[in-house]
Amino acid sequence: MFFEALTLSLGILVCLVLGANNASACFGTSVGAGFTKHSEAAGLAVLGVLLGVTLEGIKLSRTISGGVLTEAFPSLEPISVMMVTIVVLMTAATFFNLPLSLSEGFVGSAIGVGLGVGITVNWSFSLRVFASWVLTPLFSALAAAFVYKVVERATRAVKRILTLNYIYGKATLILSFYVAYVLGANTVGLVSGLYQPILERQISAFVFGAATALGIYFLSWRITESVGSGIISLSPSTALVAQFSGAFTVHIFTQFGLPVSITQAIIGGILGIGLAKKIAILNIGAVNKTVAGWTLAPILGTAISYVLVMLI
């Protein structure tokens, strides 16, 4: 009983850190563009996450056991190892103000645990997951470039600047909710699925959705600025398009049960807009730092979890 409570507590802690790190991408573009206060956008994101994991989280529930790994975990110890690994990775990412993919860290840690305890890794499915990580920012960038052109033409019909900014502001708030909904369906659904052997699906979804919501509302101040304005300066239209293209991309992958990063999708969308607008000056340092974080997440996740299994 004690070990079950400890394992559950680790999962809740992971979702708190998720809320502080990745979930801020839900409204980083809105805050970065100056449309809304952090508290207002975070409130909508909280509702979106809870609905997303409740309604569609089941689509990611078998990504680890029955997906990346061919068998279910024989006990709770491997789950605890995965959670400890993710806590280490995500806490470090939050400390360094670095957007990092929880999905990549989870898949990497699952592979490390599988190798350590002797569970066969489904490399065919894992390669599809790896491919989805590469495609996520590329697909989002292409979608953003296309949508930006459409939005640009549509907004030319609005002559009053104040009216246009009002429309942008309301639209990005709605999209903050949508991005959070997709985050709940994809990433939080991934976490929730691991705990279904000890928790009913709806209870698991609520517990981890609520933990993520708390992280969003109270712990995500610093990373919001990095996502919202650390790569290129955001205008009203770029904020709108980046949110939509990122959410749309992740929602598509969710339908196929593939865990992808909302942060990757949002940043891919921002870069796609930069290409559409022919912006040549980007914060290369921020881009390189972010890409390095994406690359290290699965590698370090595999290494840390494997070492921990060997030490137990």
N, C-alpha and C positions, 0 to 999 in steps of 0.2 A: 504493500500500500504506500509506504514511504517513497519507494523508488518510482512508483507511478506518479505521485505528486511532484517529485523532483523533475521527472521528465516533462510533465505538463508545464511546470514553471519555466523550464528552459524554452519551451515552445512559445510561451507568452512573452518571454524576454526577447526572443528573436523577432516577434511581430512588433514589439515596441520599437526595437532598433530599425526594423523595416519602415515603420511609420516616420521615424526621424530622418532616415536616409533616402530611400527610394520614393516613398509616397509623396514627398514634397514636390516631385515632378508634376503631380496632379495640378498644382496651382502655381508653380514657379514662374511660368510664362505670364500669368495674369498679374502676379505681384511685381515681377520684373518690369512689366510694361506700365505699372502704376495705375492699373484699373481698380484695384481693390486692396483692402487691408488683409493681412495674413489671417486674422481671426475669422473674417467673413468667408474667405475662400476655404479655409480649413473646415469650417462647419459643414459646408456642402460636400467636401471630400469625405468627411466622416460618414455621412449618410450614403454616399456612393459606394464606399468600401463595404459597408455592412450589407447592402443590397446585392452587390456583385458576388460576394462569397456565398451568400445564401441561395441565390438563384442559379448561378452558373459555376460555382466552385467545384461541383462534382466532376466537371469535365477534365480537371487536372488531378483528381483524387488518386488515380493509378499511374501517375507519371513516374514515380520512383519504384514502388513495388508492383511488378507486372509491366513496367515500362523500361526504365534504365536497368533495373535488376529483374531477373527472370523469376525470382521467388520473393515471398514475403519475409520480413525479418523474423528470425526465430525467437527473439525476445525484445525487450525494450532498450537494452544496452546500445545496440547500433543506432537507434533513434536518438538516444542521449548524446552519443558521439557526434552525430550530424549536427545537433543543436549547439553543442559546445563549439564545434568548428565554425558554424555560422556566426555565433556570438562574437568570437574572436575576429573574424573577417569584417563583420559589419560595424563593430565598435571601433575598430581601427579606421575604417573608411569614414565614419562619422567624425572621429577625432581629427582626421586630416582634411575634412570638408571635401570629400571625394565621392561623387556618384559611383556606386558599385552595384553590380547585378546580383541580387539575392538568388535569382533563378540559377545563374551560372555557378554560384557557390554551392547551392544545394545539389545540383547534378554532380559537380566535382566531388563533393563530400560523400555522396551516395556511391560513386565509383570506388572511392578510397575504402569505404566501409565494406563494399562487396568484395573487393580484392582481399581485404584483411580477414573477413570471416568465411571466405570460401563460397560466396554466392556468385553465380555466373552473371557476368555483365552482358546485357543485350547490346552488342556493339552496333547492330543494324539500326536499332531505334536511337541509340546514343548519337550516331552520326547524323541522323535526321535532326536531332535536337541541336547539334553543333552547327549544322547548316542553317537552321532557323536563326541562330544568333548572328550569323554573318548577314543573312538576308534582312533581318529586322531593321537596322538603320538604313540599309540601301533602299528597301521598299518604302520606308517612311519618307526618305529624302525625295524619292521619285513622286510619291503621292503629294508631298508638300509642294514641290515645284509646280505640279499640275493644278492643285487646289488654289495656290497663291495666284496664278494667272486668272483663274475663274473669279476669285474674290476681288482681285484688282479691277477687273472689268465691271463687275456688278456694283462696286462701290463708287464708280465714276458717276453713276446716276444720282448719287446723294450729294447735293451741293453744299449743305451746311455742315461745317466741321463738328460742331457740338452734337448734332444729331448723329453723325457718323461715329463719333467716339462713344456716345451712349449705346448705340447698337453693338459696337465692338465690346464694350464693357459687359453688357448683359450676356452676349454670346459666349465670351470666354468664361464667365461664371458657370454657365450651363455646361460648357465643355469640361470645366474642372470637375464637375460631378461625374461626367461620362468617363473621364480618364480614371478617376478613383473607382468607379464601378468596374472598369476593365481590370484594374489592378487587383481588386478583390476577387474577381472571377479567375484570374490567372495565377498571380503569385501567392495570394493568401489561400486560394483554393489548393495550391500545391502543398502548403504547410498543413492545412486542415486535413487533407487526405491521409497524411502520415499517422494521424492520431485516431482514425476511425476504428482501429481494433480495440481501443479503450474508451472511446466516446462515440455517441450516436452522431450521425452526420450533421444534423441541424445544431446540436449542442456544440460540436467542434467548430462549425462555421461561425456561430455567434461568439464563442470564446476568443478565437483568433482574429475575427473581424473587429471585435471590440478592442482588443489589445493594439491592433494596428491603428485603429481610430484614435486611441489615446496618444500614440506616438506621433501621429499626424498633427494633432491639435497642440500638443505641449512641447514637442521636442524637435520640430523640423525648421526652426528659424534660420539657421546658418546655411544649410545646404540649399535652401530655396534661392538665395542670391546667386549661388554658383550655377544652378540650372537656368535661372531666369535671365541672367545678364552677364554671365562669365565668359561666354563664347562669342556672341555678337550682340550688339545693342538691339533690343526688341522694340518694334513699332506696334501699334494696335493690330495691324493685319498679320504681322509675323507671329504675334502671340496667339491669335485665333487659329491660324493655319497649323502652327506647330502642335498645338493641343489636339486638333482634330486628326491630323495625319498620324500622330503617335498613337492615339487611342484606337483609331480605325485599324492600324497595323496589328496591334496587340490583340484586338478583338478577333481578327481573322485567325491568327495563330491559336487563340484559345479554342476555337471551334474544332481544331485538329488535335487538341490535347497537348500542345507543345508549350513548354514554359519559356517565355521570353521576357526581356527586361523593358519595363515601361520607360526607364531612364534612357536606355539606348534608343528607343523609338522617338522620344521627345527630342533628344539631341540630334538624331538623324533628321528629323523634320526641320529643326532650326538650320542645320547645314544645307538642307535641300532648298530652303528659302534663300539662303545666302547665294546659292548657285543661280537660282531663278532671278534674283535681283542683281546678279553679277557683282557681288561684293567680294573683292579680292583680299581685303584685310580682315583676317580672323584672329582671335586669340589662340595662336598656335600652341602656346604653352598649356592652355586649358584643354585643348583638344588632345594633345599628346598625353597629358596626365589622365584624362578620362579613358582613352583607349588602353593605356597601360593598366588601369584598374580593371577594365573588362577582361583583358588577357590574363591577368594574374588570378582573378577570382576562381576559375575552375581548377587551375593548376595548384594553387595553394590549398583549395578545398580538398582536393584529392590527397595531397601530401600530408596535411594536418590530420585528416580523419584516419588515414592509413596508419600513421605513427601512433595515434591514440588507441586504435584497436590493438596494435601490437603491444602496447604498454599495459592494457587491461588484463 
